Amino acid sequence: MALQSMTGFARREGTSGRWRWAWELRSVNGKGLDLRLRLPPGLERMEAEVRRLAGESFSRGNLQASLSVTADENRFEAVLNKEALAAVLAMREQLDGVIDPAPLKLDTLLLVRGIVEFRESEDGEEALAARDADIAAGLLAALADLRAMREQEGSALARILHDHITTIEGLTQTIDVDPSRSPQEIAARLAAQVALLMDGMAALDRDRLHVEAALLATKADLREEIDRLKAHIAAARDLLVKGGPAGRRLDFLAQEFNRESNTICSKSNASAVTAAGIELKVVIDQFREQVQNLE
């Protein structure tokens, strides 16, 4: 599966009979999948289906989906109020011999309020079903377009993240092979620090000396931190290759990267290692910032 960014835009529009419709989808970063839907009156019944389809396409991101539907032409029909017409005819019979009995004409009846009403004609069930089917197909196309855009941006982010991981790996290797980490250098620094302790405290207890020496040796050893960094590097590369919704797991690895780099900087007693550790922290921050955009 391809990696996805959480940002994207898609628009699909079309016609169905006399109806014109348009979908607009916008996606930005989010902790989970949050869909905000705007549907025109009368089409609220589509909400459950829209949410289902969006959930099948995406797992994270603040998604805004809006649908507009308009009629290209307004069609009207004349509706005869038979009860009103019957009342008028009954009144005419009652007034027979009182008023002119000339036959009623259509234009005369149209002047009588309530006899004929004009209203917008409604589409039949088949036409409305065809329109709704076209709108649903448009939604599927818009979701596919949005996914394609998110995957395109995800591919660009993947290349950036691979570069960051390569830099992190290089800095880790720099720290690993630094001369200050050789057994001879560590032993020499340890001997010098023990000598300082002995000079300052002539009567230093032997057990206390062993404890202090062990602490100094532990602080000088960065093996565990380097090994964990290498393991995290391998895990991050594996996630980028597998793709899919890997943003949360990569964010966790970024936190672990940062934890190990902080420990290296605090334990370092060599300027070259400290400098590499600081640069490592900068790259890790850049890595995590980009990871925040991934699904």
C-alpha positions as CSV (number, residue, x, y, z in Angstrom):
1,M,0.0,0.0,0.0
2,A,1.2,3.5,-0.8
3,L,1.8,6.1,1.9
4,Q,-0.7,8.9,2.1
5,S,-0.4,12.5,3.1
6,M,-3.4,13.8,5.0
7,T,-3.8,16.9,2.8
8,G,-5.6,17.0,-0.5
9,F,-8.5,18.4,-2.6
10,A,-10.9,16.9,-5.1
11,R,-13.9,18.1,-7.1
12,R,-16.3,16.2,-9.2
13,E,-19.4,17.5,-11.0
14,G,-21.9,16.3,-13.5
15,T,-25.5,16.3,-14.6
16,S,-28.4,13.9,-14.3
17,G,-31.5,14.9,-16.3
18,R,-32.3,18.5,-15.4
19,W,-30.1,18.3,-12.3
20,R,-26.6,19.6,-11.9
21,W,-24.5,18.3,-8.9
22,A,-21.0,18.9,-7.6
23,W,-18.9,17.3,-4.8
24,E,-16.0,19.1,-3.1
25,L,-13.6,17.2,-0.8
26,R,-10.9,18.8,1.3
27,S,-8.5,17.0,3.6
28,V,-6.0,18.3,6.2
29,N,-4.0,16.9,9.1
30,G,-5.9,15.3,12.0
31,K,-5.3,12.8,14.8
32,G,-8.1,10.6,13.6
33,L,-10.7,10.6,10.8
34,D,-13.1,13.5,11.3
35,L,-15.7,13.9,8.5
36,R,-17.6,17.2,8.3
37,L,-20.5,16.8,5.8
38,R,-22.7,19.3,4.2
39,L,-25.6,18.0,2.2
40,P,-28.5,19.9,0.6
41,P,-32.0,19.6,2.0
42,G,-33.7,16.4,1.0
43,L,-30.5,14.4,0.6
44,E,-29.6,14.0,4.3
45,R,-30.3,10.3,3.8
46,M,-27.0,10.0,2.0
47,E,-25.0,10.8,5.1
48,A,-24.5,7.2,6.4
49,E,-23.3,6.0,3.0
50,V,-20.9,9.0,2.6
51,R,-19.4,8.3,6.0
52,R,-19.0,4.6,5.2
53,L,-17.3,5.2,1.9
54,A,-14.9,7.8,3.5
55,G,-14.0,5.4,6.3
56,E,-13.1,2.7,3.7
57,S,-10.8,5.1,1.8
58,F,-9.1,6.9,4.7
59,S,-8.1,6.3,8.3
60,R,-6.9,9.8,9.3
61,G,-7.4,13.4,8.4
62,N,-10.0,16.2,8.9
63,L,-12.2,15.7,5.9
64,Q,-14.7,18.2,4.7
65,A,-17.2,17.0,2.1
66,S,-19.9,19.2,0.5
67,L,-22.5,18.5,-2.1
68,S,-24.4,21.1,-4.1
69,V,-27.4,20.1,-6.3
70,T,-29.3,22.6,-8.5
71,A,-32.0,22.3,-11.2
72,D,-30.9,23.6,-14.7
73,E,-34.6,24.5,-15.4
74,N,-37.7,25.0,-13.4
75,R,-40.8,23.2,-14.8
76,F,-44.3,24.2,-13.7
77,E,-47.6,22.5,-14.0
78,A,-51.2,23.7,-13.6
79,V,-53.2,21.9,-11.0
80,L,-57.0,22.1,-11.0
81,N,-58.7,22.5,-7.7
82,K,-61.8,20.4,-8.4
83,E,-63.5,21.2,-5.2
84,A,-63.2,24.9,-5.8
85,L,-64.5,24.5,-9.4
86,A,-67.5,22.5,-8.1
87,A,-68.3,25.2,-5.7
88,V,-68.2,27.9,-8.4
89,L,-70.5,25.8,-10.6
90,A,-72.9,25.2,-7.8
91,M,-73.1,28.9,-7.1
92,R,-73.8,29.5,-10.8
93,E,-76.8,27.2,-10.6
94,Q,-78.1,28.9,-7.5
95,L,-77.9,32.2,-9.3
96,D,-79.6,30.9,-12.4
97,G,-82.1,33.6,-13.6
98,V,-80.5,36.2,-11.5
99,I,-77.3,36.7,-13.5
100,D,-76.4,36.3,-17.2
101,P,-76.5,32.5,-17.8
102,A,-73.7,32.7,-20.5
103,P,-71.4,29.7,-20.5
104,L,-68.3,30.0,-18.3
105,K,-65.1,30.4,-20.3
106,L,-61.6,29.1,-19.3
107,D,-60.2,32.7,-19.0
108,T,-63.0,33.6,-16.7
109,L,-62.3,30.5,-14.5
110,L,-58.6,31.4,-14.4
111,L,-59.4,34.7,-12.9
112,V,-61.2,33.0,-10.0
113,R,-58.6,32.6,-7.1
114,G,-58.0,29.0,-6.1
115,I,-59.5,27.3,-9.2
116,V,-56.1,26.7,-10.8
117,E,-52.7,26.6,-9.1
118,F,-49.3,26.7,-10.7
119,R,-46.5,24.8,-8.9
120,E,-43.1,23.4,-9.8
121,S,-43.4,20.0,-11.2
122,E,-41.7,17.1,-9.4
123,D,-39.5,14.4,-10.9
124,G,-40.8,10.9,-10.8
125,E,-39.3,8.2,-8.6
126,E,-37.2,6.8,-11.5
127,A,-35.7,10.2,-12.4
128,L,-34.8,10.9,-8.7
129,A,-33.3,7.4,-8.3
130,A,-31.2,7.9,-11.4
131,R,-30.0,11.3,-10.1
132,D,-29.1,9.9,-6.7
133,A,-27.2,7.0,-8.4
134,D,-25.2,9.5,-10.5
135,I,-24.4,11.6,-7.3
136,A,-23.2,8.5,-5.5
137,A,-21.0,7.6,-8.5
138,G,-19.6,11.1,-8.4
139,L,-18.7,10.7,-4.7
140,L,-16.8,7.5,-5.5
141,A,-14.9,9.3,-8.2
142,A,-14.1,12.3,-5.9
143,L,-12.9,10.0,-3.1
144,A,-10.6,8.2,-5.7
145,D,-9.3,11.6,-6.8
146,L,-8.6,12.7,-3.3
147,R,-6.9,9.4,-2.5
148,A,-4.7,9.7,-5.6
149,M,-3.6,13.3,-4.6
150,R,-2.9,12.1,-1.0
151,E,-0.8,9.2,-2.3
152,Q,1.1,11.5,-4.7
153,E,2.0,13.8,-1.8
154,G,2.7,10.7,0.4
155,S,5.3,9.5,-2.2
156,A,7.0,12.9,-2.0
157,L,7.0,12.7,1.8
158,A,8.4,9.2,1.7
159,R,11.4,10.4,-0.4
160,I,12.1,13.2,2.2
161,L,11.7,10.7,5.1
162,H,14.1,8.2,3.5
163,D,16.7,11.0,3.1
164,H,16.3,11.9,6.8
165,I,16.7,8.3,7.8
166,T,19.8,8.1,5.7
167,T,21.2,11.2,7.5
168,I,20.3,9.7,10.9
169,E,22.0,6.5,10.0
170,G,25.1,8.4,8.9
171,L,25.3,10.4,12.1
172,T,24.8,7.2,14.1
173,Q,27.7,5.6,12.3
174,T,29.8,8.7,12.9
175,I,29.1,8.4,16.7
176,D,29.7,4.7,16.6
177,V,33.2,4.9,15.0
178,D,34.4,8.1,16.8
179,P,37.9,7.5,18.3
180,S,36.6,8.6,21.7
181,R,34.6,5.4,21.9
182,S,37.5,3.0,21.4
183,P,38.3,0.8,24.4
184,Q,41.7,2.4,24.7
185,E,40.3,6.0,24.9
186,I,37.6,5.0,27.3
187,A,40.2,3.2,29.5
188,A,42.5,6.3,29.4
189,R,39.7,8.7,30.3
190,L,38.6,6.3,33.1
191,A,42.1,6.1,34.5
192,A,42.4,9.9,34.4
193,Q,39.1,10.4,36.2
194,V,40.0,7.7,38.8
195,A,43.4,9.4,39.4
196,L,41.5,12.7,40.1
197,L,39.4,10.9,42.6
198,M,42.4,9.4,44.3
199,D,44.2,12.7,44.5
200,G,41.2,14.4,46.0
201,M,40.4,11.7,48.5
202,A,43.5,9.9,49.7
203,A,41.6,7.7,52.0
204,L,38.9,6.7,49.5
205,D,37.3,3.4,50.3
206,R,38.1,0.6,47.8
207,D,34.4,-0.3,47.4
208,R,33.5,3.3,46.8
209,L,36.2,3.5,44.2
210,H,34.8,0.5,42.4
211,V,31.3,2.1,42.4
212,E,32.7,5.4,41.0
213,A,34.7,3.6,38.4
214,A,31.6,1.6,37.3
215,L,29.6,4.7,37.0
216,L,32.2,6.4,34.9
217,A,32.5,3.4,32.6
218,T,28.7,3.2,32.2
219,K,28.5,6.8,31.3
220,A,31.2,6.5,28.7
221,D,29.5,3.5,27.0
222,L,27.0,4.5,24.2
223,R,26.6,1.0,22.8
224,E,23.0,0.5,23.9
225,E,21.9,3.8,22.5
226,I,23.6,3.2,19.2
227,D,22.2,-0.3,18.9
228,R,18.7,1.0,19.6
229,L,19.1,3.8,17.1
230,K,20.1,1.2,14.5
231,A,17.0,-0.9,15.3
232,H,14.7,2.2,15.0
233,I,16.3,3.1,11.7
234,A,15.6,-0.4,10.3
235,A,12.0,-0.3,11.7
236,A,11.4,3.1,10.1
237,R,12.6,2.0,6.7
238,D,10.4,-1.1,6.9
239,L,7.3,1.0,7.6
240,L,8.1,3.3,4.7
241,V,8.5,0.3,2.3
242,K,5.3,-1.3,3.5
243,G,3.3,1.9,3.2
244,G,-0.3,2.2,4.4
245,P,-1.4,4.2,7.4
246,A,2.1,4.3,9.1
247,G,2.0,7.9,10.4
248,R,1.3,7.0,14.1
249,R,4.0,4.3,14.2
250,L,6.6,6.6,12.5
251,D,5.7,9.3,15.0
252,F,6.4,6.9,17.8
253,L,9.8,6.0,16.3
254,A,10.6,9.7,16.0
255,Q,10.1,10.0,19.7
256,E,12.4,7.0,20.3
257,F,15.0,8.6,18.0
258,N,14.8,11.7,20.1
259,R,15.1,9.8,23.3
260,E,18.3,8.1,22.3
261,S,19.9,11.3,20.9
262,N,19.2,13.1,24.1
263,T,20.9,10.3,26.1
264,I,23.9,10.3,23.8
265,C,24.3,14.1,24.2
266,S,24.0,13.8,28.0
267,K,26.5,10.9,28.2
268,S,29.0,12.3,25.7
269,N,32.4,13.4,26.9
270,A,33.9,14.0,23.4
271,S,33.2,17.2,21.4
272,A,32.8,15.3,18.1
273,V,30.2,13.0,19.6
274,T,28.4,15.9,21.1
275,A,28.3,17.8,17.8
276,A,27.0,14.7,16.0
277,G,24.4,14.2,18.7
278,I,23.2,17.8,18.3
279,E,23.0,17.5,14.6
280,L,21.2,14.2,15.1
281,K,18.5,16.0,17.2
282,V,18.0,18.6,14.4
283,V,17.5,15.9,11.8
284,I,15.1,14.0,14.0
285,D,13.0,17.1,14.6
286,Q,12.8,17.6,10.8
287,F,11.9,13.9,10.4
288,R,9.1,14.1,13.0
289,E,7.7,17.3,11.5
290,Q,7.3,15.6,8.2
291,V,5.8,12.5,9.8
292,Q,3.0,14.6,11.2
293,N,1.6,15.0,7.6
294,L,1.3,11.2,7.1
295,E,-1.9,9.2,7.4
